[in-house]
Amino acid sequence: MKLRLLLLLLIITNVALAQDVKFARQMVDTLTSRYFWGRGYTNNGMSKAADFLVAQLKTYGVKLMDGISYKQDFSYPVNTFPGKMEVAINGIQLLPGKDFIVGPGSRGVKGQGKLVQTDSTHFVDQENRIIVSLESKLTFSVEQQAADFTLIQLDKSLQKSIPVDIKADIESKLISNFKTANICGVVKGTAKPDSVIVFTAHYDHLGGMGDKTFFPGANDNASGVTQVLSLAKYYAAHPQPYTIAFIFFAGEEAGLLGSKHFTEHPLLDLNQIRFLVNLDLEGTGVDGITVVNASVFPKEFALLKQVNEKGNYLVKVNSRGKAANSDHYFFSEKGVPAFFMYTLGGIKAYHDIYDVSSTLPMNEYEDIFHLLVNFTGGLMGKPGK
């Protein structure tokens, strides 16, 4: 009888874990699909992603943080590329994202001209105010303003000859008041609801560059969003002594704008936050994780390492000091104890068209989930599993 019960429990556990992995892969696949268009500034991508996250929190039974809405609205200016994205060098048409990207602050341009070499990697078409640069890697980003020139970055490994002439037709549009929202929810604590543990991740990415190319953002940061969704789903079904809160930030890629807005207009008392864990770049982990602010909060870092060693989750938990490199930063500046965790190893894709779901290993998804759940238990004084 005992053997049968043990086998049944093992089967149930394995099924539950399989469902978790299936859920995670489905979320990353969904968030990186063409429908969400890089969760950015064209094709309504960020707004679609926000609505999707709201629907997920509702399904899980996560409650409104402010009692009014899951969305905390805000806005900011951003330079976008909604239409034409055509570049030819030496008469050869180039592919957006693969052969070239535009500088995110570039103005639109339509024209052709001769390129004059200014150094080993830069070429200038003075008449059309175009700068061409040769890069080892094409890394796109977001700018809040437009310059008075156009920067075109070429993958130098694909250039077989010196750029001599250029033809470009690039459409840009500066949106002075781009409207978006942070997505916020809570699961109220059963014993100490005024003590709060917060999990955060930014759901925005780079969007599109032209009308045919978008940046999927699988590791950055569909992976972090998926882990926070997994935690929201879990804690909604398993309320804790403390309140567990979840925030999905917009505007991270434009300069941590969503987290800055939240800390300036908080929907919960920042003084009640026992700890905040920000998750970004969560899709790998073969070489472990790095924890920003580890040296700032040594007691909590020691707890995290203890939990990891007890559960044998990750090969390494690296310590890093203070850094303004993700959405934990403005919380830390307000005195909120916080970690930013990111995974290491496995893939090189970053801010490019190759950060796709199909090549994202997510090999440590389960271990990171269990590490976070048991770390949270330790913060609340519960014994680890």
Buried (B, 14 or more C-beta within 10 A) or exposed (E): EEEEEEEEEEEEEEEEEEEBEEBBBEBBBBBBBEEBBBBBBBBBBBBBBBBBBBEBBEEBBBBBBBEEBBBBEBBBBBBBBBBBBBBBBBEEEBBBBBBBBBBBBBBBBEBBBBBEEEEEBBBBBEEBBBBBBBBEEBEBBBBBEBBEBBBBBBBBEEBEEEBEBBBBBBBBBBBEEBEBBBBBBBBEBEEBBEBBBBBBBBBBBBBBBBBEBBBBBBBBBBBBBBBBBBBBBBBBEEBBBBBBBBBBBBBBBBBBBBBBBBBEEBBBEBEBBBBBBBBBBBBBBBBBBBBBBBEBBEEBBEBBBBBBEEBEBBBEBBBBEBEEEBBBBBBBEBEBBBBBBBBBBBBEBBBBBBBBBEBBBBBBBBBBBBBBBBBBBBBBEEEBE
